[in-house]
């Protein structure tokens, strides 16, 4: 039995679909499937979609359609069974990470606070398969969940002015890779040499909302060979 | 030398904007685009352009350009002193330019954003299908990297000598002088988490635009309104969304907003009214009025119809003096 899904008005040309109160694997998959269905059904009346943790914002062209027609399209999409084979967004992406004190300045304090060794933190971070719950904050910033509670950590009391591009980070029960140098308050545990956002590439991101992500440890040399910077 | 308009002085904050960047919210890209779309569209229409053509959004003013091409320009939006070769020119109408002409904008007297369009539009390499500059994302604009205009930039455009001078009819031009706006609101999102009293307070109070207002959003100050929610799971934010953080002071999210956010929202401002908001200066007065989504839809269609039906006035010659002479003859 699917959880209660509701459709609310967001604005003059936007409806938002709520899939539940808490993010989960099942909801992430359903959002991805609904989004791809809506791209087909709404076609050129669709302006944009914003998938997030447990919701999907549907922005339409008010000069080509209206909220009644879009509601109908959303209901149709919600009632379309998820076809695992055609769900292109379910791809599994493995991201290499150079975990170390050198590349992850918060690794030591995170391990200390968790009562674990640095090696434990690195192992646990690689053990889970994550879902891309949302992309936002900055172009290409993917929120990955859910992090093993043993290595969950609150945001830093004082955010850093500069977090380097590729920083692999933890905040609460989420993890992420910073797509570009920016300020940031997440705990840094390593560096990923793969670009998370490159406007010159198509697609410009290696992941999209709903994708699965794994992290795999690489050593310093491999990191540098892959173009990583220190 | 390639042809275009050369930036001699960029002014306070001048950006290349087209209609905006759409279809990429999924990777976190915001829409960008003109803060006052009506003024932007009129500028393009005066130049005979598609309504989405790339133009310059000039915040506050101070832009000085030199033409290296024969073309046509038009400036709309905020009331700003405007001259070509130190001769005062009218806003809301098109003007011919010759190679070597110097276009100078002073500082806004009312309103805060002006739009300068050129015949054929500026030829800017699109990134994610748009030339719109989003500083925060380091995307778009002349150099594709989100930077504002800088002295020395050459904004490319084609040779497009004016055939006729056009003018926006007086009754179509907005008036920014009173620095106030009535914003129509479509209730939605977490509306139910705001008590009836809070909503009544919101719709019956006057709010003021604060200094912390920019292309991302306008922060307002006034009677606080509270929802029963501390925060929500981050979700998609549409243009004009009214976000209410814990301090109860509403923020209207605009063109360069972040695509997702975790504050409760009361609904969204009708896009037709966002241009008026964007023209307000700090201290400007804002009031809200609730409308239904059907009313919003009708207002959008009606506005488009009105814009399409409006006929630009054709000026017989380029010079104000000649115009006066003609009138004089009629009178005599």
Contacts between the chains, C-beta under 8 A, distances in Angstrom:
chain1	res1	chain2	res2	distance
A	8	B	188	5.8
A	8	B	189	6.5
A	9	B	186	6.3
A	9	B	187	7.3
A	9	B	188	3.6
A	9	B	189	7.8
A	9	B	267	7.5
A	9	B	293	5.6
A	10	B	188	5.1
A	10	B	189	5.7
A	10	B	236	7.4
A	10	B	238	5.0
A	10	B	241	7.2
A	10	B	265	8.0
A	10	B	268	6.3
A	11	B	186	5.8
A	11	B	188	6.5
A	11	B	238	4.2
A	11	B	239	6.8
A	11	B	240	5.9
A	11	B	241	6.6
A	11	B	267	7.3
A	11	B	268	3.2
A	12	B	186	5.4
A	12	B	240	7.7
A	12	B	268	6.7
A	12	B	270	5.7
A	12	B	271	6.1
A	12	B	293	6.7
A	12	B	296	4.1
A	12	B	297	6.9
A	12	B	300	6.5
A	13	B	238	7.6
A	13	B	271	7.9
A	13	B	300	7.9
A	14	B	236	7.9
A	14	B	238	4.1
A	14	B	268	7.3
A	16	B	188	7.7
A	16	B	189	6.8
A	16	B	235	6.6
A	16	B	236	6.5
A	21	B	233	7.6
A	22	B	233	7.7
A	23	B	233	6.7
A	35	B	26	7.9
A	47	B	22	5.4
A	47	B	23	7.2
A	48	B	22	5.5
A	48	B	23	5.5
A	48	B	24	7.4
A	48	B	25	4.6
A	48	B	26	7.6
A	48	B	31	7.8
A	49	B	25	6.8
A	49	B	26	6.1
A	49	B	236	8.0
A	50	B	25	4.5
A	50	B	26	6.9
A	50	B	235	7.6
A	50	B	236	2.8
A	50	B	237	7.6
A	50	B	259	5.6
A	50	B	260	6.4
A	51	B	26	6.5
A	51	B	236	7.6
A	52	B	233	7.1
A	52	B	234	5.6
A	52	B	235	4.7
A	52	B	236	5.7
A	52	B	260	5.1
A	53	B	233	4.4
A	53	B	234	6.1
A	53	B	235	7.3
A	54	B	233	5.4
A	54	B	235	7.8
A	55	B	233	7.1
A	55	B	235	4.3
A	55	B	236	6.7
A	56	B	236	7.3
A	57	B	25	7.7
A	57	B	235	6.6
A	57	B	236	2.7
A	57	B	237	7.6
A	57	B	238	6.4
A	59	B	25	7.6
A	59	B	238	6.1
A	62	B	297	5.9
A	62	B	300	5.2
A	62	B	301	7.8
A	63	B	300	7.2
A	63	B	301	7.2
A	63	B	304	6.6
A	66	B	297	5.7
A	67	B	293	5.5
A	67	B	297	7.5
A	134	B	234	5.9
A	134	B	260	5.7
A	135	B	26	6.5
A	135	B	27	5.6
A	135	B	28	4.7
A	135	B	259	7.9
A	135	B	260	7.9
A	136	B	28	4.9
A	136	B	234	6.7
A	136	B	258	6.0
A	136	B	259	4.8
A	136	B	260	3.6
A	136	B	261	7.7
A	137	B	28	6.8
A	137	B	258	6.4
A	137	B	260	7.6
A	138	B	28	6.1
A	138	B	136	8.0
A	138	B	137	7.1
A	139	B	27	6.2
A	139	B	28	4.6
A	139	B	29	5.3
A	139	B	137	5.2
A	139	B	139	7.0
A	140	B	27	6.0
A	140	B	28	6.0
A	141	B	28	5.9
A	143	B	234	7.7
A	180	B	138	7.4
A	197	B	27	7.2
A	199	B	127	5.7
A	199	B	128	6.9
A	199	B	139	6.8
A	199	B	144	7.8
A	203	B	27	8.0
A	204	B	27	6.3
A	204	B	128	7.8
A	205	B	27	5.1
A	208	B	26	6.4
A	208	B	27	7.3
A	209	B	26	6.3
